[in-house]
């Protein structure tokens, strides 16, 4: 290290790292030496934060100032912070006065910073709760169907994820792990809030070395790590429920089900049994039936059912399976199949939904809850299911069903987004673009000029995690990570707490937001809360100064031999499940009573809706990339290094590529009736013929002059439908999408989203008129 160079600790959702700073500028983030399998996503940080797309000054959409234009297409006007905050304060006052707080929607969905204090959602929600509240979202895009469905049949999903059987227990006791949807280790780079040690790969290797056999039911072979030597059994997308039913029917037909377990620990199995045998609908759900739908050979379904019954079997269901048409059904059948085997609650047996969705599930847990910034109480009770933002904006006042309730969409006039990117995670982005035209005002806090920032009226430039002091603590990790500021925010970017404090002063509620504390005071308060929780659990933490200037603090593992639902199995009367019966509900009277036509009282086979399209023969799969967390830092060096001619790579089977004259490295156009996007061809035999796989997270870059406003970059949500899984959970169903593709002919268009938008100037009177509530035409 030279005199003008330094190294300090930092933390992210993908792990702890060592930041290198030269002359006050962040130049690199290196792996932490104690991490056995560090993520390379850290390579994106310095290049993205110093990149061309960084938001450097407050900016206002010109069309909004002048009462014209289109969000997503307009130029921007850079203004002073005083003007920007005056406009925000004026708009908040106007919307609240004219329509009430139920006209304000604070989406703020996303991973944001891993820091405990500078958490974007918490900061924004604390501020808005002090201003009368806002309409919120409920659930998430990742596993919303499980959040709503599982309490009806087994209990709260978030609690059960934390209680997942540990992988060392699987290594010791399991004979077989059957993975529906695979278990992609690329997902295990990340964990919400952070991860100090990446344990998953070592634990999986230990299972393989112990002789555990893995079966990977996924159209993508690499959804299982090479190191575990999994058998690849690729089903047609959307047919995992049918395969599970074929397995269940085989168990039933051959008398291999555990009747004693079913009678003691479940309710409603015999109604499902009648359905499996075809007594209720005339369709026997046999192995042959499953094979006809899935393409999995009937003999393999039959032989696997026998293997599962013959030994200790763990059944896993990837979170991705529920993000498809009728995504509740594979979840319900996972539980049902495990119940038929009778191994729930035994070491190495039973099921887990969500193994591999992050770095820590089944690997580690936190021993106590960390301190956090209190958000206060939201005076507004209204909410929408998280994936219904386009529906809400386009259909104010319309009725919809959700978890047995009849609800009505609010009439939203203002959106404020912080810490997320809806133009990454939402479906049917052309529809979302249309929906975003309806609100009167959109405010976005952002690091970079993403598509979401370009759809805003007021863009507030904010500091990155490496540009502010905080500490990290994963929601499911056993470590606390110091996060001292590594560099100053560039340009006029500011720390969000300071932005809200200034706004609160303008609104006359400064003390309500700050509670009389500055940033340092809040950090010390939250750390003191964490110290108190540690002492209550028998741990002692250093004081703030020693911690923030020190290294990662690792704590004990609270339950290293954890077995999911062991207490329930040992005594279901003393430890009933929080379901209406206290048992596993293979048939749910509660759900059946709702009379839904897309989610019955027991697991049911429904054919995916896009199957009937016919004209688009390829199934579009999409998932978390290995090069970034969702869309975060997509313009970073590591993310860019894996693109093809600047486009996101799409995996294509050799026969599908050959039939279309496509070779590896070509730019291709994906298309269907909803949209188009460009991508870079990667031809591989590891994808099932008839399927293509496009990674999520490429910043949406629509060309409004091209057919169907074609995305230049490769965002799969330019193509996905915006229908829900069912009226029970109203979850996203983006994985049920069919497309076609062709080699792109002609000059490949330049990307624009990794640069800044067009800036213009306006007269001072335009801004003053807006502040006075007048549009200068």
VEXVO-593632 format. One line per 4 residues: number of its first residue (from 1); for each residue x negated, y negated, z negated of C-alpha. Coordinates in nm, 3 decimals. Layout:
NUM	X/Y/Z ~ ...
***
This chain:
1	0.000/0.000/0.000 ~ -0.123/-0.351/0.085 ~ -0.057/-0.662/-0.121 ~ 0.239/-0.755/0.099
5	0.388/-0.404/0.095 ~ 0.589/-0.225/-0.172 ~ 0.790/0.092/-0.229 ~ 1.101/0.115/-0.447
9	1.379/0.365/-0.504 ~ 1.713/0.354/-0.325 ~ 2.021/0.572/-0.311 ~ 2.281/0.663/-0.050
13	2.559/0.915/0.004 ~ 2.302/1.132/0.184 ~ 2.042/1.124/-0.092 ~ 1.782/0.931/-0.285
17	1.496/0.774/-0.092 ~ 1.190/0.556/-0.121 ~ 1.227/0.218/0.052 ~ 0.919/0.065/0.209
21	0.914/-0.314/0.234 ~ 0.656/-0.532/0.409 ~ 0.650/-0.908/0.378 ~ 0.999/-0.897/0.229
25	1.146/-0.691/0.516 ~ 1.270/-0.334/0.485 ~ 1.076/-0.124/0.736 ~ 1.152/0.237/0.639
29	1.326/0.465/0.390 ~ 1.128/0.782/0.312 ~ 1.250/1.107/0.152 ~ 1.240/1.139/-0.223
33	0.958/1.383/-0.308 ~ 1.177/1.587/-0.547 ~ 1.445/1.666/-0.289 ~ 1.391/2.019/-0.150
37	1.583/1.950/0.173 ~ 1.611/1.571/0.226 ~ 1.835/1.423/0.491 ~ 1.690/1.246/0.791
41	1.984/1.005/0.793 ~ 1.761/0.772/0.588 ~ 1.576/0.706/0.915 ~ 1.874/0.497/1.033
45	1.869/0.243/0.752 ~ 1.589/-0.001/0.832 ~ 1.652/-0.007/1.207 ~ 2.027/-0.064/1.165
49	2.000/-0.331/0.898 ~ 1.744/-0.515/1.113 ~ 1.927/-0.442/1.438 ~ 2.088/-0.663/1.701
53	2.441/-0.589/1.582 ~ 2.398/-0.730/1.231 ~ 2.660/-0.985/1.127 ~ 2.452/-1.282/1.020
57	2.705/-1.564/0.966 ~ 3.075/-1.597/0.891 ~ 3.270/-1.585/1.216 ~ 3.625/-1.665/1.322
61	3.802/-1.525/1.628 ~ 3.852/-1.817/1.867 ~ 4.194/-1.696/1.978 ~ 4.314/-1.690/1.618
65	4.200/-2.048/1.567 ~ 4.379/-2.157/1.883 ~ 4.690/-1.939/1.848 ~ 4.610/-1.718/2.148
69	4.394/-1.431/2.267 ~ 4.368/-1.060/2.197 ~ 4.194/-0.892/1.904 ~ 3.907/-0.677/2.022
73	3.849/-0.885/2.337 ~ 3.804/-1.242/2.215 ~ 3.490/-1.443/2.149 ~ 3.401/-1.572/1.801
77	3.309/-1.902/1.643 ~ 3.043/-1.902/1.371 ~ 3.134/-2.126/1.076 ~ 3.004/-2.223/0.733
81	3.084/-2.018/0.426 ~ 3.292/-2.307/0.291 ~ 3.509/-2.307/0.603 ~ 3.539/-1.928/0.605
85	3.642/-1.905/0.239 ~ 3.877/-2.202/0.270 ~ 4.049/-2.023/0.561 ~ 4.074/-1.697/0.364
89	4.216/-1.876/0.061 ~ 4.464/-2.068/0.276 ~ 4.581/-1.753/0.453 ~ 4.623/-1.561/0.127
93	4.827/-1.847/-0.015 ~ 5.039/-1.876/0.300 ~ 5.114/-1.504/0.337 ~ 5.193/-1.458/-0.031
97	5.418/-1.762/-0.030 ~ 5.602/-1.675/0.291 ~ 5.629/-1.296/0.268 ~ 5.507/-1.180/-0.072
101	5.224/-0.946/-0.160 ~ 5.397/-0.651/0.006 ~ 5.292/-0.813/0.335 ~ 4.922/-0.762/0.254
105	4.759/-0.430/0.340 ~ 4.411/-0.359/0.203 ~ 4.302/-0.051/0.393 ~ 3.944/-0.044/0.273
109	3.919/0.326/0.349 ~ 3.569/0.461/0.392 ~ 3.251/0.568/0.218 ~ 3.094/0.223/0.189
113	2.801/0.191/-0.054 ~ 2.704/0.466/-0.294 ~ 2.650/0.209/-0.574 ~ 2.868/0.215/-0.885
117	2.921/-0.164/-0.903 ~ 2.899/-0.284/-0.541 ~ 3.162/-0.038/-0.422 ~ 3.350/-0.219/-0.145
121	3.697/-0.083/-0.220 ~ 3.670/-0.147/-0.593 ~ 3.551/-0.505/-0.542 ~ 3.826/-0.592/-0.294
125	4.102/-0.419/-0.488 ~ 3.996/-0.587/-0.814 ~ 4.015/-0.925/-0.640 ~ 4.352/-0.864/-0.473
129	4.506/-0.713/-0.788 ~ 4.430/-1.047/-0.952 ~ 4.617/-1.220/-0.667 ~ 4.942/-1.026/-0.702
133	4.847/-0.695/-0.542 ~ 4.869/-0.531/-0.200 ~ 5.006/-0.232/-0.011 ~ 4.756/0.053/-0.036
137	4.689/0.382/0.137 ~ 4.721/0.720/-0.031 ~ 4.511/1.028/0.045 ~ 4.226/1.060/0.292
141	4.148/1.166/0.646 ~ 3.923/1.454/0.544 ~ 4.158/1.678/0.347 ~ 4.489/1.498/0.307
145	4.699/1.809/0.375 ~ 4.531/1.983/0.081 ~ 4.587/1.685/-0.147 ~ 4.963/1.701/-0.087
149	5.025/2.072/-0.026 ~ 4.805/2.244/-0.282 ~ 4.980/2.103/-0.593 ~ 5.297/2.277/-0.472
153	5.130/2.619/-0.445 ~ 4.827/2.631/-0.679 ~ 4.746/2.292/-0.835 ~ 4.558/1.965/-0.774
157	4.305/2.002/-0.496 ~ 4.047/1.756/-0.628 ~ 4.034/1.938/-0.961 ~ 4.005/2.275/-0.790
161	3.719/2.158/-0.569 ~ 3.524/2.064/-0.881 ~ 3.600/2.410/-1.020 ~ 3.474/2.601/-0.714
165	3.281/2.921/-0.780 ~ 2.909/2.848/-0.782 ~ 2.693/2.982/-0.500 ~ 2.453/3.168/-0.736
169	2.760/3.360/-0.856 ~ 2.846/3.443/-0.494 ~ 2.489/3.563/-0.436 ~ 2.511/3.796/-0.736
173	2.863/3.933/-0.697 ~ 2.995/3.894/-0.341 ~ 2.971/4.153/-0.066 ~ 3.136/3.946/0.204
177	3.207/3.579/0.274 ~ 3.468/3.520/0.544 ~ 3.450/3.161/0.666 ~ 3.749/3.020/0.852
181	3.622/2.712/1.032 ~ 3.264/2.803/0.951 ~ 3.056/2.617/0.695 ~ 2.849/2.357/0.878
185	2.535/2.267/0.685 ~ 2.517/1.932/0.866 ~ 2.807/1.827/0.641 ~ 2.612/1.920/0.330
189	2.367/1.635/0.382 ~ 2.619/1.403/0.218 ~ 2.828/1.375/-0.096 ~ 3.052/1.090/-0.201
193	2.855/0.867/-0.435 ~ 2.524/1.037/-0.371 ~ 2.320/1.353/-0.407 ~ 1.974/1.369/-0.563
197	1.881/1.724/-0.458 ~ 2.013/1.904/-0.152 ~ 2.071/2.256/-0.287 ~ 2.303/2.412/-0.031
201	2.052/2.565/0.210 ~ 1.848/2.731/-0.065 ~ 2.165/2.872/-0.220 ~ 2.288/3.008/0.113
205	1.949/3.168/0.179 ~ 1.966/3.331/-0.164 ~ 2.304/3.482/-0.071 ~ 2.163/3.621/0.255
209	1.858/3.762/0.075 ~ 2.089/3.930/-0.176 ~ 2.266/4.110/0.108 ~ 2.585/3.903/0.125
213	2.743/3.936/0.469 ~ 2.892/3.626/0.636 ~ 3.157/3.612/0.910 ~ 3.195/3.282/1.094
217	3.541/3.220/1.244 ~ 3.471/2.908/1.447 ~ 3.456/2.812/1.816 ~ 3.112/2.667/1.739
221	2.840/2.920/1.647 ~ 2.628/2.654/1.474 ~ 2.905/2.600/1.218 ~ 2.709/2.866/1.029
225	2.340/2.825/0.956 ~ 2.103/3.058/1.141 ~ 1.942/3.146/0.808 ~ 2.247/3.342/0.687
229	2.277/3.561/0.997 ~ 2.655/3.527/1.018 ~ 2.861/3.733/1.258 ~ 3.017/3.489/1.505
233	3.383/3.556/1.577 ~ 3.512/3.259/1.780 ~ 3.891/3.217/1.780 ~ 4.087/2.991/2.010
237	4.122/2.655/1.828 ~ 4.431/2.623/1.613 ~ 4.484/2.998/1.571 ~ 4.314/3.064/1.237
241	4.655/3.099/1.070 ~ 4.745/3.372/1.319 ~ 4.418/3.556/1.250 ~ 4.482/3.536/0.876
245	4.832/3.672/0.928 ~ 4.695/3.957/1.137 ~ 4.457/4.040/0.851 ~ 4.741/4.014/0.599
249	4.967/4.239/0.808 ~ 4.691/4.500/0.828 ~ 4.650/4.494/0.450 ~ 5.025/4.532/0.411
253	5.067/4.804/0.673 ~ 4.783/5.011/0.526 ~ 4.879/4.956/0.162 ~ 4.558/4.769/0.086
257	4.720/4.474/-0.092 ~ 4.682/4.443/-0.471 ~ 5.045/4.478/-0.575 ~ 4.971/4.441/-0.946
261	4.799/4.110/-0.890 ~ 5.078/3.985/-0.665 ~ 5.345/4.077/-0.921 ~ 5.157/3.928/-1.218
265	5.006/3.612/-1.072 ~ 5.221/3.504/-0.776 ~ 5.580/3.436/-0.678 ~ 5.750/3.485/-0.344
269	5.517/3.737/-0.179 ~ 5.794/3.966/-0.065 ~ 5.959/3.689/0.136 ~ 5.630/3.640/0.319
273	5.594/4.016/0.361 ~ 5.928/4.025/0.540 ~ 5.805/3.748/0.771 ~ 5.478/3.933/0.842
277	5.672/4.249/0.929 ~ 5.897/4.053/1.167 ~ 6.213/4.109/0.964 ~ 6.306/3.739/0.962
281	6.219/3.632/1.317 ~ 6.167/3.953/1.513 ~ 5.794/3.893/1.559 ~ 5.555/4.134/1.387
285	5.241/3.944/1.282 ~ 5.014/4.237/1.359 ~ 4.649/4.243/1.459 ~ 4.761/4.281/1.823
289	4.984/3.973/1.790 ~ 4.696/3.777/1.634 ~ 4.464/3.889/1.912 ~ 4.706/3.772/2.181
293	4.704/3.422/2.034 ~ 4.346/3.386/1.913 ~ 4.136/3.591/2.152 ~ 3.982/3.775/1.854
297	3.990/4.150/1.935 ~ 4.264/4.333/1.746 ~ 4.023/4.605/1.640 ~ 3.798/4.344/1.476
301	4.093/4.200/1.286 ~ 4.186/4.546/1.163 ~ 3.833/4.651/1.067 ~ 3.765/4.321/0.891
305	4.080/4.354/0.682 ~ 3.954/4.693/0.563 ~ 3.608/4.550/0.486 ~ 3.761/4.265/0.287
309	3.965/4.508/0.076 ~ 3.674/4.747/0.024 ~ 3.439/4.502/-0.151 ~ 3.417/4.173/-0.333
313	3.522/3.907/-0.078 ~ 3.510/3.530/-0.089 ~ 3.738/3.357/0.163 ~ 3.649/3.001/0.261
317	3.852/2.752/0.461 ~ 3.683/2.450/0.615 ~ 3.846/2.113/0.558 ~ 3.854/2.062/0.936
321	4.121/2.330/0.986 ~ 4.383/2.115/0.814 ~ 4.312/1.821/1.048 ~ 4.515/1.990/1.321
325	4.879/2.041/1.410 ~ 5.053/2.209/1.115 ~ 4.729/2.191/0.918 ~ 4.904/2.295/0.598
329	4.943/2.652/0.723 ~ 4.578/2.773/0.723 ~ 4.543/2.636/0.370 ~ 4.848/2.827/0.250
333	4.742/3.145/0.428 ~ 4.391/3.122/0.278 ~ 4.543/3.132/-0.070 ~ 4.787/3.406/0.032
337	4.521/3.630/0.185 ~ 4.302/3.594/-0.125 ~ 4.600/3.675/-0.346 ~ 4.674/3.990/-0.145
341	4.316/4.106/-0.206 ~ 4.373/4.047/-0.577 ~ 4.027/3.903/-0.642 ~ 4.117/3.545/-0.738
345	3.942/3.460/-1.065 ~ 3.680/3.734/-1.031 ~ 3.309/3.644/-0.988 ~ 3.234/3.618/-0.616
349	3.593/3.681/-0.510 ~ 3.901/3.476/-0.431 ~ 3.895/3.166/-0.214 ~ 3.766/2.811/-0.185
353	3.900/2.538/0.040 ~ 3.627/2.288/0.118 ~ 3.299/2.474/0.067 ~ 3.047/2.287/0.279
357	3.251/1.968/0.304 ~ 2.974/1.798/0.108 ~ 2.640/1.873/-0.054 ~ 2.762/1.959/-0.401
361	3.074/2.177/-0.390 ~ 2.979/2.508/-0.546 ~ 2.626/2.382/-0.615 ~ 2.641/2.128/-0.899
365	2.879/1.900/-1.090 ~ 2.838/1.591/-1.303 ~ 2.842/1.651/-1.680 ~ 3.048/1.339/-1.758
369	3.209/1.043/-1.580 ~ 2.989/0.748/-1.492 ~ 3.087/0.389/-1.568 ~ 3.270/0.200/-1.296
373	3.406/-0.141/-1.203 ~ 3.769/-0.160/-1.321 ~ 4.005/-0.246/-1.038 ~ 4.284/-0.370/-1.262
377	4.650/-0.289/-1.209 ~ 4.813/-0.331/-0.870 ~ 5.151/-0.502/-0.918 ~ 5.263/-0.368/-0.578
381	5.376/-0.005/-0.588 ~ 5.424/0.042/-0.213 ~ 5.180/0.257/-0.015 ~ 5.148/0.450/0.309
385	4.989/0.790/0.376 ~ 4.638/0.706/0.491 ~ 4.674/0.822/0.852 ~ 4.990/0.620/0.925
389	4.844/0.272/0.974 ~ 4.940/0.248/1.342 ~ 5.290/0.375/1.263 ~ 5.324/0.115/0.987
393	5.207/-0.178/1.197 ~ 5.410/-0.083/1.504 ~ 5.730/0.017/1.320 ~ 5.792/-0.213/1.021
397	6.111/-0.121/0.839 ~ 6.131/0.227/0.993 ~ 6.198/0.531/0.777 ~ 5.976/0.836/0.743
401	5.944/1.143/0.519 ~ 5.651/1.208/0.286 ~ 5.620/1.484/0.026 ~ 5.995/1.508/-0.017
405	6.055/1.134/-0.031 ~ 6.238/0.911/0.218 ~ 6.015/0.606/0.259 ~ 6.017/0.283/0.462
409	5.720/0.116/0.630 ~ 5.642/-0.231/0.493 ~ 5.618/-0.538/0.717 ~ 5.246/-0.618/0.708
413	5.131/-0.969/0.799 ~ 4.772/-0.956/0.668 ~ 4.508/-0.682/0.671 ~ 4.185/-0.694/0.474
417	3.933/-0.419/0.544 ~ 3.609/-0.367/0.352 ~ 3.376/-0.070/0.343 ~ 3.525/0.132/0.628
421	3.576/0.151/1.002 ~ 3.930/0.247/1.114 ~ 3.819/0.230/1.478 ~ 3.607/0.532/1.395
425	3.824/0.750/1.176 ~ 4.175/0.683/1.307 ~ 4.331/0.870/1.599 ~ 4.439/0.739/1.940
429	4.231/0.422/1.933 ~ 4.418/0.257/2.220 ~ 4.732/0.281/2.009 ~ 4.544/0.144/1.707
433	4.421/-0.144/1.924 ~ 4.782/-0.224/2.008 ~ 4.885/-0.195/1.643 ~ 4.610/-0.433/1.534
437	4.764/-0.706/1.752 ~ 5.069/-0.731/1.529 ~ 4.941/-0.874/1.194 ~ 4.907/-1.249/1.168
441	4.563/-1.228/1.008 ~ 4.292/-0.961/0.987 ~ 3.992/-1.007/0.757 ~ 3.694/-0.772/0.771
445	3.381/-0.755/0.554 ~ 3.102/-0.596/0.758 ~ 2.730/-0.536/0.799 ~ 2.745/-0.490/1.176
449	2.963/-0.591/1.469 ~ 3.157/-0.265/1.485 ~ 3.484/-0.236/1.677 ~ 3.668/-0.307/1.352
453	3.479/-0.635/1.307 ~ 3.562/-0.723/1.670 ~ 3.933/-0.672/1.592 ~ 3.918/-0.920/1.301
457	4.014/-1.284/1.282 ~ 3.776/-1.362/0.997 ~ 3.449/-1.168/0.967 ~ 3.253/-1.202/0.642
461	2.886/-1.089/0.661 ~ 2.791/-0.882/0.357 ~ 2.475/-0.745/0.202 ~ 2.372/-0.382/0.247
465	2.298/-0.145/-0.043 ~ 1.924/-0.202/-0.003 ~ 1.982/-0.577/-0.037 ~ 2.139/-0.577/-0.385
469	2.076/-0.415/-0.723 ~ 2.297/-0.126/-0.832 ~ 2.279/0.236/-0.943 ~ 2.405/0.550/-0.776
473	2.591/0.841/-0.927 ~ 2.767/1.098/-0.714 ~ 3.123/1.201/-0.800 ~ 3.001/1.561/-0.807
477	2.628/1.520/-0.873 ~ 2.427/1.556/-1.194 ~ 2.188/1.266/-1.134 ~ 2.177/0.888/-1.165
481	1.971/0.694/-0.911 ~ 1.821/0.345/-0.965 ~ 1.895/0.115/-0.670 ~ 1.692/-0.204/-0.713
485	1.722/-0.462/-0.435 ~ 1.457/-0.383/-0.172 ~ 1.498/-0.693/0.046 ~ 1.705/-1.011/0.072
489	2.021/-1.014/0.288 ~ 1.946/-1.151/0.636 ~ 2.090/-1.471/0.777 ~ 2.379/-1.590/0.563
493	2.502/-1.245/0.454 ~ 2.617/-1.245/0.093 ~ 2.684/-0.997/-0.186 ~ 3.056/-0.922/-0.201
497	3.094/-0.987/-0.574 ~ 2.974/-1.343/-0.515 ~ 3.214/-1.385/-0.222 ~ 3.514/-1.280/-0.432
501	3.399/-1.489/-0.727 ~ 3.393/-1.796/-0.503 ~ 3.735/-1.708/-0.362 ~ 3.877/-1.650/-0.708
505	3.760/-1.998/-0.810 ~ 3.937/-2.143/-0.506 ~ 4.252/-1.952/-0.601 ~ 4.233/-2.064/-0.965
509	4.161/-1.718/-1.110 ~ 3.782/-1.708/-1.145 ~ 3.770/-1.561/-1.496 ~ 4.026/-1.296/-1.407
513	3.790/-1.157/-1.144 ~ 3.451/-1.210/-1.308 ~ 3.558/-1.163/-1.671 ~ 3.292/-1.423/-1.746
517	3.009/-1.203/-1.615 ~ 2.767/-1.242/-1.327 ~ 2.631/-0.947/-1.125 ~ 2.364/-0.860/-1.379
521	2.614/-0.878/-1.663 ~ 2.850/-0.638/-1.486 ~ 2.570/-0.393/-1.409 ~ 2.467/-0.387/-1.773
525	2.827/-0.339/-1.886 ~ 2.883/-0.046/-1.649 ~ 2.548/0.107/-1.747 ~ 2.643/0.073/-2.117
529	2.969/0.258/-2.043 ~ 2.765/0.532/-1.876 ~ 2.532/0.552/-2.176 ~ 2.830/0.590/-2.410
533	2.975/0.871/-2.199 ~ 2.635/1.039/-2.195 ~ 2.605/1.027/-2.576 ~ 2.954/1.176/-2.613
537	2.841/1.472/-2.402 ~ 2.509/1.518/-2.583 ~ 2.284/1.330/-2.337 ~ 2.078/1.017/-2.392
541	2.003/0.767/-2.115 ~ 1.728/0.501/-2.109 ~ 1.809/0.133/-2.146 ~ 1.889/-0.065/-1.831
545	1.543/-0.213/-1.772 ~ 1.368/0.121/-1.809 ~ 1.622/0.293/-1.584 ~ 1.633/0.040/-1.299
549	1.252/0.033/-1.285 ~ 1.216/0.410/-1.316 ~ 1.295/0.726/-1.123 ~ 1.602/0.945/-1.070
553	1.750/1.067/-1.400 ~ 1.862/1.429/-1.371 ~ 2.109/1.568/-1.625 ~ 2.219/1.915/-1.723
557	2.441/2.133/-1.506 ~ 2.770/2.158/-1.700 ~ 2.882/2.499/-1.564 ~ 2.613/2.693/-1.372
561	2.809/3.024/-1.379 ~ 3.147/2.876/-1.292 ~ 3.415/3.107/-1.146 ~ 3.722/2.947/-0.991
565	4.051/3.028/-1.169 ~ 3.888/3.267/-1.415 ~ 4.093/3.135/-1.707 ~ 4.417/3.178/-1.514
569	4.327/3.534/-1.427 ~ 4.228/3.619/-1.782 ~ 4.560/3.494/-1.924 ~ 4.814/3.338/-1.689
573	5.058/3.280/-1.974 ~ 4.812/3.082/-2.183 ~ 4.662/2.913/-1.876 ~ 4.948/2.863/-1.630
577	4.897/2.675/-1.307 ~ 5.060/2.331/-1.277 ~ 5.317/2.464/-1.028 ~ 5.691/2.499/-1.088
581	5.648/2.868/-1.172 ~ 5.307/2.842/-1.336 ~ 5.194/3.099/-1.079 ~ 5.054/3.095/-0.724
585	5.351/3.007/-0.504 ~ 5.327/3.214/-0.187 ~ 5.688/3.109/-0.140 ~ 5.769/2.759/-0.266
589	6.131/2.693/-0.351 ~ 6.038/2.327/-0.388 ~ 5.912/2.296/-0.029 ~ 6.189/2.518/0.109
593	6.452/2.292/-0.052 ~ 6.331/1.999/0.158 ~ 6.465/2.164/0.473 ~ 6.173/2.053/0.690
597	6.148/2.189/1.043 ~ 5.766/2.167/1.048 ~ 5.680/2.316/0.706 ~ 5.890/2.601/0.566
601	5.888/2.763/0.224 ~ 5.606/3.004/0.305 ~ 5.308/3.013/0.544 ~ 5.432/3.009/0.901
605	5.284/3.026/1.249 ~ 5.343/2.716/1.462 ~ 5.180/2.680/1.804 ~ 4.973/2.360/1.836
609	5.157/2.089/2.027 ~ 4.889/2.002/2.283 ~ 4.882/2.362/2.407 ~ 5.179/2.284/2.630
613	4.994/2.006/2.812 ~ 4.859/2.248/3.074 ~ 4.691/1.989/3.291 ~ 4.401/1.944/3.046
617	4.251/2.290/2.996 ~ 3.972/2.223/2.746 ~ 4.012/2.210/2.369 ~ 3.841/1.907/2.219
621	3.665/1.980/1.891 ~ 3.503/1.704/1.688 ~ 3.320/1.684/1.360 ~ 3.067/1.516/1.138
625	2.736/1.466/1.320 ~ 2.399/1.557/1.176 ~ 2.252/1.216/1.257 ~ 2.465/0.982/1.041
629	2.751/0.974/0.792 ~ 3.063/0.931/1.004 ~ 3.002/0.603/1.189 ~ 2.766/0.445/0.938
633	2.450/0.301/1.091 ~ 2.526/0.444/1.436 ~ 2.281/0.191/1.582 ~ 1.995/0.330/1.369
637	1.691/0.497/1.521 ~ 1.776/0.853/1.414 ~ 2.132/0.830/1.547 ~ 2.012/0.682/1.875
641	1.741/0.948/1.915 ~ 2.001/1.223/1.970 ~ 2.219/1.042/2.221 ~ 2.213/1.123/2.593
645	2.159/0.820/2.815 ~ 2.285/0.618/2.518 ~ 2.608/0.821/2.490 ~ 2.720/1.057/2.216
649	2.642/1.418/2.314 ~ 2.925/1.656/2.402 ~ 2.865/2.033/2.385 ~ 2.986/2.228/2.691
653	2.979/2.601/2.765 ~ 2.761/2.688/3.070 ~ 3.055/2.833/3.266 ~ 3.272/2.526/3.204
657	2.982/2.302/3.304 ~ 2.902/2.501/3.617 ~ 3.264/2.498/3.732 ~ 3.254/2.117/3.722
661	2.907/2.068/3.870 ~ 2.769/1.940/3.538 ~ 2.411/1.996/3.422 ~ 2.249/1.921/3.089
665	2.178/1.548/3.051 ~ 2.454/1.426/3.283 ~ 2.687/1.147/3.176 ~ 3.039/1.290/3.184
669	3.387/1.145/3.154 ~ 3.637/1.308/2.919 ~ 4.001/1.230/2.988 ~ 4.364/1.309/2.916
673	4.692/1.118/2.924 ~ 4.594/0.911/2.618 ~ 4.251/0.785/2.713 ~ 3.902/0.833/2.850
677	3.548/0.816/2.720 ~ 3.196/0.873/2.846 ~ 2.955/1.115/2.677 ~ 2.626/1.289/2.744
681	2.638/1.657/2.846 ~ 2.462/1.918/2.633 ~ 2.515/2.258/2.794 ~ 2.497/2.543/2.540
685	2.624/2.900/2.497 ~ 2.696/2.825/2.129 ~ 3.039/2.676/2.207 ~ 3.334/2.899/2.297
689	3.423/2.888/2.665 ~ 3.722/2.661/2.715 ~ 3.615/2.430/2.431 ~ 3.399/2.121/2.412
693	3.260/1.959/2.098 ~ 3.210/1.582/2.068 ~ 3.057/1.445/1.749 ~ 3.250/1.176/1.563
697	3.120/0.831/1.475 ~ 2.997/0.670/1.799 ~ 3.101/0.306/1.764 ~ 3.407/0.255/1.982
701	3.311/0.047/2.286 ~ 3.616/0.007/2.515 ~ 3.583/-0.133/2.864 ~ 3.910/-0.322/2.899
705	3.864/-0.350/3.275 ~ 3.820/0.026/3.328 ~ 4.097/0.285/3.372 ~ 4.271/0.352/3.038
709	4.027/0.105/2.877 ~ 3.763/0.378/2.890 ~ 3.529/0.400/2.592 ~ 3.170/0.368/2.711
713	3.011/0.541/2.416 ~ 3.174/0.875/2.331 ~ 3.425/0.830/2.050 ~ 3.659/1.134/2.043
717	3.943/0.929/1.898 ~ 3.980/0.763/2.235 ~ 4.144/1.096/2.327 ~ 4.312/1.235/2.014
721	4.686/1.217/1.948 ~ 4.829/1.019/1.656 ~ 5.084/1.276/1.543 ~ 5.096/1.413/1.189
725	5.039/1.767/1.066 ~ 5.391/1.781/0.923 ~ 5.652/1.560/0.757 ~ 5.549/1.710/0.422
729	5.197/1.567/0.407 ~ 5.186/1.325/0.706 ~ 4.818/1.411/0.755 ~ 4.601/1.350/1.062
733	4.609/1.624/1.325 ~ 4.333/1.509/1.557 ~ 4.179/1.854/1.612 ~ 4.476/1.967/1.823
737	4.372/1.784/2.138 ~ 4.325/1.908/2.493 ~ 4.122/1.727/2.759 ~ 3.932/1.778/3.081
741	3.597/1.637/3.187 ~ 3.403/1.563/3.501 ~ 3.062/1.440/3.598 ~ 3.060/1.059/3.594
745	2.983/0.916/3.935 ~ 2.853/0.568/3.992 ~ 2.658/0.325/3.779 ~ 2.678/0.405/3.408
749	2.803/0.095/3.225 ~ 2.591/-0.074/2.961 ~ 2.693/-0.042/2.598 ~ 2.804/-0.362/2.427
753	2.892/-0.255/2.073 ~ 2.530/-0.235/1.953 ~ 2.491/-0.605/2.031 ~ 2.666/-0.913/1.900
757	2.988/-1.036/2.060 ~ 3.014/-1.358/2.257 ~ 3.000/-1.673/2.044 ~ 3.148/-2.008/2.140
761	3.192/-2.345/1.979 ~ 3.512/-2.535/1.906 ~ 3.574/-2.885/1.788 ~ 3.590/-2.953/1.417
765	3.956/-3.049/1.455 ~ 4.048/-2.692/1.556 ~ 3.926/-2.555/1.223 ~ 4.083/-2.842/1.030
769	4.418/-2.786/1.204 ~ 4.406/-2.418/1.113 ~ 4.339/-2.509/0.751 ~ 4.644/-2.737/0.763
773	4.852/-2.457/0.915 ~ 4.863/-2.597/1.268 ~ 4.755/-2.416/1.586 ~ 4.564/-2.640/1.825
777	4.691/-2.532/2.165
***
